[in-house]
Amino acid sequence: MAGLAAARARGRMGGLPTVWTPAKPEVARSMYDAGDHDVATIARVVGVFRVSAYRALTRVSDPR
């Protein structure tokens, strides 16, 4: 824990970088709203896992 705290103090954050660019949620939402694609297809096109696509779609519609 001390090592993680020291890394944070130096401005380093752990974990993987996000694959969501600012445009990807809007693309996913427009595809979903068109009604021609299911979430699995949207996830494949956008390049994320299906669960991430569901999470992003709920975030775009309900920005909490």
mmCIF file of the N, C-alpha and C atoms, coordinates in Angstrom:
data_MODEL
# 
_entry.id   MODEL 
# 
loop_
_atom_site.group_PDB 
_atom_site.id 
_atom_site.type_symbol 
_atom_site.label_atom_id 
_atom_site.label_alt_id 
_atom_site.label_comp_id 
_atom_site.label_asym_id 
_atom_site.label_entity_id 
_atom_site.label_seq_id 
_atom_site.pdbx_PDB_ins_code 
_atom_site.Cartn_x 
_atom_site.Cartn_y 
_atom_site.Cartn_z 
_atom_site.occupancy 
_atom_site.B_iso_or_equiv 
_atom_site.pdbx_formal_charge 
_atom_site.auth_seq_id 
_atom_site.auth_comp_id 
_atom_site.auth_asym_id 
_atom_site.auth_atom_id 
_atom_site.pdbx_PDB_model_num 
ATOM 1   N N  . MET A 1 1  ? 0.828   -1.190 0.000   1.00 0.00 ? 1  MET A N  1 
ATOM 2   C CA . MET A 1 1  ? 0.000   0.000  0.000   1.00 0.00 ? 1  MET A CA 1 
ATOM 3   C C  . MET A 1 1  ? 0.871   1.252  0.000   1.00 0.00 ? 1  MET A C  1 
ATOM 4   N N  . ALA A 1 2  ? 1.979   1.198  0.708   1.00 0.00 ? 2  ALA A N  1 
ATOM 5   C CA . ALA A 1 2  ? 2.874   2.358  0.753   1.00 0.00 ? 2  ALA A CA 1 
ATOM 6   C C  . ALA A 1 2  ? 3.458   2.637  -0.627  1.00 0.00 ? 2  ALA A C  1 
ATOM 7   N N  . GLY A 1 3  ? 3.765   1.591  -1.358  1.00 0.00 ? 3  GLY A N  1 
ATOM 8   C CA . GLY A 1 3  ? 4.294   1.760  -2.711  1.00 0.00 ? 3  GLY A CA 1 
ATOM 9   C C  . GLY A 1 3  ? 3.276   2.389  -3.645  1.00 0.00 ? 3  GLY A C  1 
ATOM 10  N N  . LEU A 1 4  ? 2.019   1.957  -3.530  1.00 0.00 ? 4  LEU A N  1 
ATOM 11  C CA . LEU A 1 4  ? 0.958   2.548  -4.350  1.00 0.00 ? 4  LEU A CA 1 
ATOM 12  C C  . LEU A 1 4  ? 0.752   4.016  -4.005  1.00 0.00 ? 4  LEU A C  1 
ATOM 13  N N  . ALA A 1 5  ? 0.787   4.322  -2.718  1.00 0.00 ? 5  ALA A N  1 
ATOM 14  C CA . ALA A 1 5  ? 0.624   5.716  -2.294  1.00 0.00 ? 5  ALA A CA 1 
ATOM 15  C C  . ALA A 1 5  ? 1.780   6.568  -2.806  1.00 0.00 ? 5  ALA A C  1 
ATOM 16  N N  . ALA A 1 6  ? 2.991   6.037  -2.768  1.00 0.00 ? 6  ALA A N  1 
ATOM 17  C CA . ALA A 1 6  ? 4.145   6.776  -3.272  1.00 0.00 ? 6  ALA A CA 1 
ATOM 18  C C  . ALA A 1 6  ? 4.045   6.997  -4.781  1.00 0.00 ? 6  ALA A C  1 
ATOM 19  N N  . ALA A 1 7  ? 3.566   5.995  -5.501  1.00 0.00 ? 7  ALA A N  1 
ATOM 20  C CA . ALA A 1 7  ? 3.399   6.140  -6.948  1.00 0.00 ? 7  ALA A CA 1 
ATOM 21  C C  . ALA A 1 7  ? 2.343   7.192  -7.264  1.00 0.00 ? 7  ALA A C  1 
ATOM 22  N N  . ARG A 1 8  ? 1.247   7.182  -6.526  1.00 0.00 ? 8  ARG A N  1 
ATOM 23  C CA . ARG A 1 8  ? 0.208   8.203  -6.733  1.00 0.00 ? 8  ARG A CA 1 
ATOM 24  C C  . ARG A 1 8  ? 0.744   9.602  -6.445  1.00 0.00 ? 8  ARG A C  1 
ATOM 25  N N  . ALA A 1 9  ? 1.579   9.721  -5.437  1.00 0.00 ? 9  ALA A N  1 
ATOM 26  C CA . ALA A 1 9  ? 2.168   11.015 -5.095  1.00 0.00 ? 9  ALA A CA 1 
ATOM 27  C C  . ALA A 1 9  ? 3.059   11.515 -6.232  1.00 0.00 ? 9  ALA A C  1 
ATOM 28  N N  . ARG A 1 10 ? 3.640   10.584 -6.993  1.00 0.00 ? 10 ARG A N  1 
ATOM 29  C CA . ARG A 1 10 ? 4.461   10.970 -8.138  1.00 0.00 ? 10 ARG A CA 1 
ATOM 30  C C  . ARG A 1 10 ? 3.627   11.170 -9.396  1.00 0.00 ? 10 ARG A C  1 
ATOM 31  N N  . GLY A 1 11 ? 2.311   11.002 -9.291  1.00 0.00 ? 11 GLY A N  1 
ATOM 32  C CA . GLY A 1 11 ? 1.437   11.212 -10.440 1.00 0.00 ? 11 GLY A CA 1 
ATOM 33  C C  . GLY A 1 11 ? 1.194   9.982  -11.287 1.00 0.00 ? 11 GLY A C  1 
ATOM 34  N N  . ARG A 1 12 ? 1.556   8.821  -10.800 1.00 0.00 ? 12 ARG A N  1 
ATOM 35  C CA . ARG A 1 12 ? 1.356   7.582  -11.543 1.00 0.00 ? 12 ARG A CA 1 
ATOM 36  C C  . ARG A 1 12 ? 0.052   6.930  -11.104 1.00 0.00 ? 12 ARG A C  1 
ATOM 37  N N  . MET A 1 13 ? -0.715  6.451  -12.057 1.00 0.00 ? 13 MET A N  1 
ATOM 38  C CA . MET A 1 13 ? -1.947  5.739  -11.749 1.00 0.00 ? 13 MET A CA 1 
ATOM 39  C C  . MET A 1 13 ? -1.831  4.322  -12.293 1.00 0.00 ? 13 MET A C  1 
ATOM 40  N N  . GLY A 1 14 ? -2.341  3.356  -11.552 1.00 0.00 ? 14 GLY A N  1 
ATOM 41  C CA . GLY A 1 14 ? -2.281  1.972  -11.978 1.00 0.00 ? 14 GLY A CA 1 
ATOM 42  C C  . GLY A 1 14 ? -3.436  1.623  -12.893 1.00 0.00 ? 14 GLY A C  1 
ATOM 43  N N  . GLY A 1 15 ? -3.402  0.434  -13.393 1.00 0.00 ? 15 GLY A N  1 
ATOM 44  C CA . GLY A 1 15 ? -4.493  -0.065 -14.224 1.00 0.00 ? 15 GLY A CA 1 
ATOM 45  C C  . GLY A 1 15 ? -4.220  0.114  -15.708 1.00 0.00 ? 15 GLY A C  1 
ATOM 46  N N  . LEU A 1 16 ? -5.132  -0.396 -16.499 1.00 0.00 ? 16 LEU A N  1 
ATOM 47  C CA . LEU A 1 16 ? -5.009  -0.302 -17.947 1.00 0.00 ? 16 LEU A CA 1 
ATOM 48  C C  . LEU A 1 16 ? -5.552  1.036  -18.440 1.00 0.00 ? 16 LEU A C  1 
ATOM 49  N N  . PRO A 1 17 ? -4.995  1.563  -19.523 1.00 0.00 ? 17 PRO A N  1 
ATOM 50  C CA . PRO A 1 17 ? -5.551  2.787  -20.091 1.00 0.00 ? 17 PRO A CA 1 
ATOM 51  C C  . PRO A 1 17 ? -6.907  2.504  -20.727 1.00 0.00 ? 17 PRO A C  1 
ATOM 52  N N  . THR A 1 18 ? -7.756  3.489  -20.770 1.00 0.00 ? 18 THR A N  1 
ATOM 53  C CA . THR A 1 18 ? -9.094  3.315  -21.329 1.00 0.00 ? 18 THR A CA 1 
ATOM 54  C C  . THR A 1 18 ? -9.050  3.252  -22.849 1.00 0.00 ? 18 THR A C  1 
ATOM 55  N N  . VAL A 1 19 ? -9.951  2.479  -23.428 1.00 0.00 ? 19 VAL A N  1 
ATOM 56  C CA . VAL A 1 19 ? -10.050 2.410  -24.887 1.00 0.00 ? 19 VAL A CA 1 
ATOM 57  C C  . VAL A 1 19 ? -11.157 3.332  -25.390 1.00 0.00 ? 19 VAL A C  1 
ATOM 58  N N  . TRP A 1 20 ? -11.896 3.936  -24.479 1.00 0.00 ? 20 TRP A N  1 
ATOM 59  C CA . TRP A 1 20 ? -12.996 4.814  -24.850 1.00 0.00 ? 20 TRP A CA 1 
ATOM 60  C C  . TRP A 1 20 ? -12.473 6.202  -25.192 1.00 0.00 ? 20 TRP A C  1 
ATOM 61  N N  . THR A 1 21 ? -12.529 6.548  -26.455 1.00 0.00 ? 21 THR A N  1 
ATOM 62  C CA . THR A 1 21 ? -12.221 7.911  -26.869 1.00 0.00 ? 21 THR A CA 1 
ATOM 63  C C  . THR A 1 21 ? -13.490 8.733  -26.683 1.00 0.00 ? 21 THR A C  1 
ATOM 64  N N  . PRO A 1 22 ? -13.405 10.052 -26.712 1.00 0.00 ? 22 PRO A N  1 
ATOM 65  C CA . PRO A 1 22 ? -14.622 10.851 -26.538 1.00 0.00 ? 22 PRO A CA 1 
ATOM 66  C C  . PRO A 1 22 ? -15.696 10.587 -27.593 1.00 0.00 ? 22 PRO A C  1 
ATOM 67  N N  . ALA A 1 23 ? -15.321 10.141 -28.779 1.00 0.00 ? 23 ALA A N  1 
ATOM 68  C CA . ALA A 1 23 ? -16.299 9.930  -29.850 1.00 0.00 ? 23 ALA A CA 1 
ATOM 69  C C  . ALA A 1 23 ? -16.990 8.566  -29.773 1.00 0.00 ? 23 ALA A C  1 
ATOM 70  N N  . LYS A 1 24 ? -16.350 7.574  -29.170 1.00 0.00 ? 24 LYS A N  1 
ATOM 71  C CA . LYS A 1 24 ? -16.901 6.218  -29.181 1.00 0.00 ? 24 LYS A CA 1 
ATOM 72  C C  . LYS A 1 24 ? -18.272 6.097  -28.508 1.00 0.00 ? 24 LYS A C  1 
ATOM 73  N N  . PRO A 1 25 ? -18.535 6.737  -27.352 1.00 0.00 ? 25 PRO A N  1 
ATOM 74  C CA . PRO A 1 25 ? -19.876 6.615  -26.778 1.00 0.00 ? 25 PRO A CA 1 
ATOM 75  C C  . PRO A 1 25 ? -20.965 7.205  -27.670 1.00 0.00 ? 25 PRO A C  1 
ATOM 76  N N  . GLU A 1 26 ? -20.655 8.292  -28.371 1.00 0.00 ? 26 GLU A N  1 
ATOM 77  C CA . GLU A 1 26 ? -21.648 8.882  -29.269 1.00 0.00 ? 26 GLU A CA 1 
ATOM 78  C C  . GLU A 1 26 ? -21.927 7.968  -30.459 1.00 0.00 ? 26 GLU A C  1 
ATOM 79  N N  . VAL A 1 27 ? -20.885 7.331  -30.978 1.00 0.00 ? 27 VAL A N  1 
ATOM 80  C CA . VAL A 1 27 ? -21.061 6.380  -32.082 1.00 0.00 ? 27 VAL A CA 1 
ATOM 81  C C  . VAL A 1 27 ? -21.907 5.202  -31.611 1.00 0.00 ? 27 VAL A C  1 
ATOM 82  N N  . ALA A 1 28 ? -21.592 4.686  -30.431 1.00 0.00 ? 28 ALA A N  1 
ATOM 83  C CA . ALA A 1 28 ? -22.352 3.563  -29.891 1.00 0.00 ? 28 ALA A CA 1 
ATOM 84  C C  . ALA A 1 28 ? -23.813 3.947  -29.686 1.00 0.00 ? 28 ALA A C  1 
ATOM 85  N N  . ARG A 1 29 ? -24.059 5.131  -29.146 1.00 0.00 ? 29 ARG A N  1 
ATOM 86  C CA . ARG A 1 29 ? -25.433 5.584  -28.908 1.00 0.00 ? 29 ARG A CA 1 
ATOM 87  C C  . ARG A 1 29 ? -26.178 5.762  -30.223 1.00 0.00 ? 29 ARG A C  1 
ATOM 88  N N  . SER A 1 30 ? -25.538 6.333  -31.240 1.00 0.00 ? 30 SER A N  1 
ATOM 89  C CA . SER A 1 30 ? -26.231 6.531  -32.521 1.00 0.00 ? 30 SER A CA 1 
ATOM 90  C C  . SER A 1 30 ? -26.551 5.194  -33.179 1.00 0.00 ? 30 SER A C  1 
ATOM 91  N N  . MET A 1 31 ? -25.634 4.230  -33.075 1.00 0.00 ? 31 MET A N  1 
ATOM 92  C CA . MET A 1 31 ? -25.910 2.902  -33.624 1.00 0.00 ? 31 MET A CA 1 
ATOM 93  C C  . MET A 1 31 ? -27.061 2.237  -32.873 1.00 0.00 ? 31 MET A C  1 
ATOM 94  N N  . TYR A 1 32 ? -27.077 2.385  -31.557 1.00 0.00 ? 32 TYR A N  1 
ATOM 95  C CA . TYR A 1 32 ? -28.123 1.765  -30.752 1.00 0.00 ? 32 TYR A CA 1 
ATOM 96  C C  . TYR A 1 32 ? -29.477 2.415  -31.012 1.00 0.00 ? 32 TYR A C  1 
ATOM 97  N N  . ASP A 1 33 ? -29.493 3.740  -31.111 1.00 0.00 ? 33 ASP A N  1 
ATOM 98  C CA . ASP A 1 33 ? -30.747 4.453  -31.350 1.00 0.00 ? 33 ASP A CA 1 
ATOM 99  C C  . ASP A 1 33 ? -31.311 4.183  -32.744 1.00 0.00 ? 33 ASP A C  1 
ATOM 100 N N  . ALA A 1 34 ? -30.443 3.875  -33.698 1.00 0.00 ? 34 ALA A N  1 
ATOM 101 C CA . ALA A 1 34 ? -30.917 3.561  -35.047 1.00 0.00 ? 34 ALA A CA 1 
ATOM 102 C C  . ALA A 1 34 ? -31.740 2.276  -35.043 1.00 0.00 ? 34 ALA A C  1 
ATOM 103 N N  . GLY A 1 35 ? -31.464 1.376  -34.108 1.00 0.00 ? 35 GLY A N  1 
ATOM 104 C CA . GLY A 1 35 ? -32.239 0.147  -33.991 1.00 0.00 ? 35 GLY A CA 1 
ATOM 105 C C  . GLY A 1 35 ? -31.827 -0.952 -34.950 1.00 0.00 ? 35 GLY A C  1 
ATOM 106 N N  . ASP A 1 36 ? -30.774 -0.718 -35.730 1.00 0.00 ? 36 ASP A N  1 
ATOM 107 C CA . ASP A 1 36 ? -30.336 -1.719 -36.702 1.00 0.00 ? 36 ASP A CA 1 
ATOM 108 C C  . ASP A 1 36 ? -29.296 -2.681 -36.136 1.00 0.00 ? 36 ASP A C  1 
ATOM 109 N N  . HIS A 1 37 ? -28.729 -2.347 -34.969 1.00 0.00 ? 37 HIS A N  1 
ATOM 110 C CA . HIS A 1 37 ? -27.634 -3.138 -34.421 1.00 0.00 ? 37 HIS A CA 1 
ATOM 111 C C  . HIS A 1 37 ? -27.935 -3.530 -32.986 1.00 0.00 ? 37 HIS A C  1 
ATOM 112 N N  . ASP A 1 38 ? -27.501 -4.740 -32.616 1.00 0.00 ? 38 ASP A N  1 
ATOM 113 C CA . ASP A 1 38 ? -27.604 -5.140 -31.218 1.00 0.00 ? 38 ASP A CA 1 
ATOM 114 C C  . ASP A 1 38 ? -26.321 -4.728 -30.496 1.00 0.00 ? 38 ASP A C  1 
ATOM 115 N N  . VAL A 1 39 ? -26.314 -4.853 -29.185 1.00 0.00 ? 39 VAL A N  1 
ATOM 116 C CA . VAL A 1 39 ? -25.193 -4.366 -28.386 1.00 0.00 ? 39 VAL A CA 1 
ATOM 117 C C  . VAL A 1 39 ? -23.917 -5.157 -28.680 1.00 0.00 ? 39 VAL A C  1 
ATOM 118 N N  . ALA A 1 40 ? -24.033 -6.433 -28.961 1.00 0.00 ? 40 ALA A N  1 
ATOM 119 C CA . ALA A 1 40 ? -22.850 -7.231 -29.274 1.00 0.00 ? 40 ALA A CA 1 
ATOM 120 C C  . ALA A 1 40 ? -22.174 -6.722 -30.550 1.00 0.00 ? 40 ALA A C  1 
ATOM 121 N N  . THR A 1 41 ? -22.954 -6.379 -31.550 1.00 0.00 ? 41 THR A N  1 
ATOM 122 C CA . THR A 1 41 ? -22.405 -5.844 -32.788 1.00 0.00 ? 41 THR A CA 1 
ATOM 123 C C  . THR A 1 41 ? -21.777 -4.474 -32.560 1.00 0.00 ? 41 THR A C  1 
ATOM 124 N N  . ILE A 1 42 ? -22.446 -3.645 -31.780 1.00 0.00 ? 42 ILE A N  1 
ATOM 125 C CA . ILE A 1 42 ? -21.922 -2.319 -31.468 1.00 0.00 ? 42 ILE A CA 1 
ATOM 126 C C  . ILE A 1 42 ? -20.582 -2.444 -30.754 1.00 0.00 ? 42 ILE A C  1 
ATOM 127 N N  . ALA A 1 43 ? -20.499 -3.352 -29.794 1.00 0.00 ? 43 ALA A N  1 
ATOM 128 C CA . ALA A 1 43 ? -19.254 -3.561 -29.051 1.00 0.00 ? 43 ALA A CA 1 
ATOM 129 C C  . ALA A 1 43 ? -18.138 -4.012 -29.977 1.00 0.00 ? 43 ALA A C  1 
ATOM 130 N N  . ARG A 1 44 ? -18.454 -4.892 -30.907 1.00 0.00 ? 44 ARG A N  1 
ATOM 131 C CA . ARG A 1 44 ? -17.449 -5.382 -31.846 1.00 0.00 ? 44 ARG A CA 1 
ATOM 132 C C  . ARG A 1 44 ? -16.955 -4.251 -32.747 1.00 0.00 ? 44 ARG A C  1 
ATOM 133 N N  . VAL A 1 45 ? -17.861 -3.413 -33.236 1.00 0.00 ? 45 VAL A N  1 
ATOM 134 C CA . VAL A 1 45 ? -17.494 -2.300 -34.119 1.00 0.00 ? 45 VAL A CA 1 
ATOM 135 C C  . VAL A 1 45 ? -16.664 -1.262 -33.371 1.00 0.00 ? 45 VAL A C  1 
ATOM 136 N N  . VAL A 1 46 ? -17.078 -0.933 -32.157 1.00 0.00 ? 46 VAL A N  1 
ATOM 137 C CA . VAL A 1 46 ? -16.393 0.095  -31.380 1.00 0.00 ? 46 VAL A CA 1 
ATOM 138 C C  . VAL A 1 46 ? -15.072 -0.433 -30.827 1.00 0.00 ? 46 VAL A C  1 
ATOM 139 N N  . GLY A 1 47 ? -14.975 -1.738 -30.614 1.00 0.00 ? 47 GLY A N  1 
ATOM 140 C CA . GLY A 1 47 ? -13.729 -2.336 -30.140 1.00 0.00 ? 47 GLY A CA 1 
ATOM 141 C C  . GLY A 1 47 ? -13.644 -2.476 -28.633 1.00 0.00 ? 47 GLY A C  1 
ATOM 142 N N  . VAL A 1 48 ? -14.783 -2.776 -28.002 1.00 0.00 ? 48 VAL A N  1 
ATOM 143 C CA . VAL A 1 48 ? -14.819 -2.958 -26.551 1.00 0.00 ? 48 VAL A CA 1 
ATOM 144 C C  . VAL A 1 48 ? -15.583 -4.238 -26.237 1.00 0.00 ? 48 VAL A C  1 
ATOM 145 N N  . PHE A 1 49 ? -15.561 -4.638 -24.976 1.00 0.00 ? 49 PHE A N  1 
ATOM 146 C CA . PHE A 1 49 ? -16.365 -5.780 -24.554 1.00 0.00 ? 49 PHE A CA 1 
ATOM 147 C C  . PHE A 1 49 ? -17.837 -5.390 -24.493 1.00 0.00 ? 49 PHE A C  1 
ATOM 148 N N  . ARG A 1 50 ? -18.704 -6.395 -24.616 1.00 0.00 ? 50 ARG A N  1 
ATOM 149 C CA . ARG A 1 50 ? -20.145 -6.145 -24.615 1.00 0.00 ? 50 ARG A CA 1 
ATOM 150 C C  . ARG A 1 50 ? -20.602 -5.467 -23.331 1.00 0.00 ? 50 ARG A C  1 
ATOM 151 N N  . VAL A 1 51 ? -20.072 -5.890 -22.198 1.00 0.00 ? 51 VAL A N  1 
ATOM 152 C CA . VAL A 1 51 ? -20.460 -5.309 -20.913 1.00 0.00 ? 51 VAL A CA 1 
ATOM 153 C C  . VAL A 1 51 ? -20.062 -3.830 -20.859 1.00 0.00 ? 51 VAL A C  1 
ATOM 154 N N  . SER A 1 52 ? -18.912 -3.481 -21.433 1.00 0.00 ? 52 SER A N  1 
ATOM 155 C CA . SER A 1 52 ? -18.484 -2.085 -21.476 1.00 0.00 ? 52 SER A CA 1 
ATOM 156 C C  . SER A 1 52 ? -19.414 -1.257 -22.352 1.00 0.00 ? 52 SER A C  1 
ATOM 157 N N  . ALA A 1 53 ? -19.899 -1.855 -23.430 1.00 0.00 ? 53 ALA A N  1 
ATOM 158 C CA . ALA A 1 53 ? -20.834 -1.145 -24.299 1.00 0.00 ? 53 ALA A CA 1 
ATOM 159 C C  . ALA A 1 53 ? -22.144 -0.876 -23.563 1.00 0.00 ? 53 ALA A C  1 
ATOM 160 N N  . TYR A 1 54 ? -22.649 -1.871 -22.837 1.00 0.00 ? 54 TYR A N  1 
ATOM 161 C CA . TYR A 1 54 ? -23.855 -1.657 -22.043 1.00 0.00 ? 54 TYR A CA 1 
ATOM 162 C C  . TYR A 1 54 ? -23.641 -0.538 -21.033 1.00 0.00 ? 54 TYR A C  1 
ATOM 163 N N  . ARG A 1 55 ? -22.513 -0.553 -20.358 1.00 0.00 ? 55 ARG A N  1 
ATOM 164 C CA . ARG A 1 55 ? -22.211 0.459  -19.342 1.00 0.00 ? 55 ARG A CA 1 
ATOM 165 C C  . ARG A 1 55 ? -22.148 1.850  -19.973 1.00 0.00 ? 55 ARG A C  1 
ATOM 166 N N  . ALA A 1 56 ? -21.510 1.947  -21.130 1.00 0.00 ? 56 ALA A N  1 
ATOM 167 C CA . ALA A 1 56 ? -21.386 3.242  -21.806 1.00 0.00 ? 56 ALA A CA 1 
ATOM 168 C C  . ALA A 1 56 ? -22.741 3.730  -22.308 1.00 0.00 ? 56 ALA A C  1 
ATOM 169 N N  . LEU A 1 57 ? -23.572 2.809  -22.785 1.00 0.00 ? 57 LEU A N  1 
ATOM 170 C CA . LEU A 1 57 ? -24.888 3.224  -23.280 1.00 0.00 ? 57 LEU A CA 1 
ATOM 171 C C  . LEU A 1 57 ? -25.760 3.751  -22.149 1.00 0.00 ? 57 LEU A C  1 
ATOM 172 N N  . THR A 1 58 ? -25.658 3.161  -20.973 1.00 0.00 ? 58 THR A N  1 
ATOM 173 C CA . THR A 1 58 ? -26.444 3.682  -19.863 1.00 0.00 ? 58 THR A CA 1 
ATOM 174 C C  . THR A 1 58 ? -25.869 4.988  -19.364 1.00 0.00 ? 58 THR A C  1 
ATOM 175 N N  . ARG A 1 59 ? -24.544 5.163  -19.452 1.00 0.00 ? 59 ARG A N  1 
ATOM 176 C CA . ARG A 1 59 ? -23.915 6.407  -19.033 1.00 0.00 ? 59 ARG A CA 1 
ATOM 177 C C  . ARG A 1 59 ? -24.282 7.569  -19.949 1.00 0.00 ? 59 ARG A C  1 
ATOM 178 N N  . VAL A 1 60 ? -24.359 7.325  -21.255 1.00 0.00 ? 60 VAL A N  1 
ATOM 179 C CA . VAL A 1 60 ? -24.700 8.379  -22.201 1.00 0.00 ? 60 VAL A CA 1 
ATOM 180 C C  . VAL A 1 60 ? -26.146 8.799  -22.021 1.00 0.00 ? 60 VAL A C  1 
ATOM 181 N N  . SER A 1 61 ? -27.020 7.832  -21.759 1.00 0.00 ? 61 SER A N  1 
ATOM 182 C CA . SER A 1 61 ? -28.434 8.170  -21.597 1.00 0.00 ? 61 SER A CA 1 
ATOM 183 C C  . SER A 1 61 ? -28.731 8.765  -20.227 1.00 0.00 ? 61 SER A C  1 
ATOM 184 N N  . ASP A 1 62 ? -27.958 8.369  -19.207 1.00 0.00 ? 62 ASP A N  1 
ATOM 185 C CA . ASP A 1 62 ? -28.162 8.851  -17.851 1.00 0.00 ? 62 ASP A CA 1 
ATOM 186 C C  . ASP A 1 62 ? -26.803 9.298  -17.289 1.00 0.00 ? 62 ASP A C  1 
ATOM 187 N N  . PRO A 1 63 ? -26.376 10.538 -17.556 1.00 0.00 ? 63 PRO A N  1 
ATOM 188 C CA . PRO A 1 63 ? -25.015 10.964 -17.242 1.00 0.00 ? 63 PRO A CA 1 
ATOM 189 C C  . PRO A 1 63 ? -24.713 11.188 -15.769 1.00 0.00 ? 63 PRO A C  1 
ATOM 190 N N  . ARG A 1 64 ? -24.997 10.229 -14.911 1.00 0.00 ? 64 ARG A N  1 
ATOM 191 C CA . ARG A 1 64 ? -24.673 10.366 -13.481 1.00 0.00 ? 64 ARG A CA 1 
ATOM 192 C C  . ARG A 1 64 ? -23.297 9.912  -13.169 1.00 0.00 ? 64 ARG A C  1 
# 
